[in-house]
Amino acid sequence: MQNLSERDRHHIWHPLTQHKTHPEALGIARASGVYLYDEGGNAYIDAISSWYTAVYGHCHPYIIGQVARQMQQLDQVVFSGLTHEPAVRLAERLTGLLPAGQQKLFFSDNGSTAVEVAVKMALQFHFNQGNRKDVLLAFEEGFHGDTFGAMSVSGLSVYNGPFEGLTLEVRRIPVPQAGQTDGLLALADRLTADGRVAAFVYEPLVQGAAAMKTHDKAGLDALLSQLRAKGILLIADEVMTGFGKTGTVFASEQIPTGPDLICLSKALTAGLLPMGITSCSRQVYEAFYSEEVGKGFFHGHTYTANPLACRAALAGLDLLESAEIQEGISRIIAAHAAFDRRIKGHGLVRASRQCGVIYALDLQVDTSRYGNFRDKVFAFFMERGIYLRPLGATVYLLPPYITTAAELDRLYEGIEALLEHLSREKP
Ligand SMILES: *Cc1c(COP(=O)(O)O)cnc(C)c1O
């Protein structure tokens, strides 16, 4: 019998993978808490919470228990014309937690569709009021997903070449950096002067796929407030930042100018099932509320508001609000800060940054000297029982909130071992 990795090769096409250069996929047999276990029984700390989803740990008994009960009561049902308790309860709880003014929730399937929905809502919001606005504004290097609308607003375009010219028109601005706000505001002013910009899409405070690039809060607030004054809708993509990662439940809470729409996914369902949500203000909703059928929002996915996914999300919120998880978040924030003080002066650390439980450091290395540097760093950590996904020369951590102090130390020791290894290799 071949192992999983060998069987996988026959018929599976993996996401974001060039199979010719990366033929191997490691078989994972099970997961529990912060650990992933491969087929051979080796354990790895999931240092990125499986792409920022499993923030309460894997196979959490409370979440599984809640979803198992739901499964026996209502599994799946059409969400046009019908409704159910898990969706209604989730909407009640989320609107209580989201930044003030978020009134209505629209369900979809993942982060990309949450953004896709927000972009379509924004375009139709203006259209329904007799204004045709057909351009979007977004940050350079933002990432918002892989469907056409979401891909269009994503600035990370290295992989978008084949689709160039087929996407929405998007104008781009750099992220706010301290001391550079005036230039940014002037640029945003020029790019929106023709009145064609319908909405601004942004990852608040930290851009995940751009190697955890952080923003200047005051600059971001000034930008948002200027755009709002021009009637441009603000779409906060909190797919990565949502549910405690930046130290508050949502990153938008830390910025006085709140968004009109918010996109949620990833940790929304605690790493159990896929689901996306786009929330919006009463003002946005009201532009669709009409005697005219055509003014409604005719977008829908078959599994909209799946009861099991809603139940997983509710269980996740119970945990997020628990003392244990709140302590875990504080513990990780403090531990990252202490580690950062220790490591900052190291000759191989070019820069480091932290936003809540997110910690990233850029290595001072000439990656061209190493062949595939990223793959080597990945393998280095795997050998030490740590699963993380370096981006270029950036190593970042986003550990589950239940990670203990000893497990955090193992992650930091792994990074220090890498620095030592690289120092020895240096000519
Ligand atoms: C991951 C991500 C998306 C896309 O979500 P998918 O569920 O992978 O489609 C969108 N925006 C941000 C900020 C993300 O991190």
The ligand as an SDF file (V2000), in Angstrom:
LIG
                    3D

 15 15  0  0  0  0  0  0  0  0999 V2000
   -7.4600   34.3780    2.8430 C   0  0  0  0  0  0  0  0  0  0  0  0
   -7.9570   35.7340    2.5460 C   0  0  0  0  0  0  0  0  0  0  0  0
   -8.9670   35.9460    1.5900 C   0  0  0  0  0  0  0  0  0  0  0  0
   -9.5380   34.8270    0.7640 C   0  0  0  0  0  0  0  0  0  0  0  0
  -10.2110   33.8990    1.5300 O   0  0  0  0  0  0  0  0  0  0  0  0
  -10.4700   32.4190    0.9210 P   0  0  0  0  0  0  0  0  0  0  0  0
  -11.3240   31.7680    1.9460 O   0  0  0  0  0  0  0  0  0  0  0  0
   -9.1150   31.7860    0.7770 O   0  0  0  0  0  0  0  0  0  0  0  0
  -11.1510   32.5990   -0.3810 O   0  0  0  0  0  0  0  0  0  0  0  0
   -9.4330   37.2300    1.4180 C   0  0  0  0  0  0  0  0  0  0  0  0
   -8.9150   38.2630    2.1220 N   0  0  0  0  0  0  0  0  0  0  0  0
   -7.9620   38.0990    3.0380 C   0  0  0  0  0  0  0  0  0  0  0  0
   -7.4600   39.2680    3.7980 C   0  0  0  0  0  0  0  0  0  0  0  0
   -7.4290   36.8330    3.2770 C   0  0  0  0  0  0  0  0  0  0  0  0
   -6.4590   36.6790    4.1810 O   0  0  0  0  0  0  0  0  0  0  0  0
  1  2  1  0
  2  3  1  0
  2 14  2  0
  3  4  1  0
  3 10  2  0
  4  5  1  0
  5  6  1  0
  6  7  2  0
  6  8  1  0
  6  9  1  0
 10 11  1  0
 11 12  2  0
 12 13  1  0
 12 14  1  0
 14 15  1  0
M  END
$$$$
